[in-house]
Amino acid sequence: MSILTSNFVNAVAAILGFVLNIYMWVIIARAVLSWVSPDPYNPIVRFIHSVTEPVLSRIRRHLPVVFGGIDLAPIVVFLAIMFLEYFVVSSLQEFAAGLR
């Protein structure tokens, strides 16, 4: 039974790591798009905006992250994702290894 639990926790850690990695790249794409003026009606631009804006707007609401006209909210989200990958995902993997 502990091997099944270990495999389950390890799978959850792997999926969480993958999702966080994909979201990090979406945040990077959002930051790059902010440097140019993309077509706001482009479906890809709309998707990136709709996926990232809820998180970025919360960061902007709670922290003053605009410095000299530069929005630092993507950097805060990027750091939070890195923390989650190094702490939560690694902890889940270590926990799964300990269950064996």
Summary of the structure (lengths in Angstrom):
residues: 100
radius of gyration: 17.2
end to end distance: 9.6
largest distance: 56.1
contacts: 250
relative contact order: 0.18
helix: 81%
strand: 4%
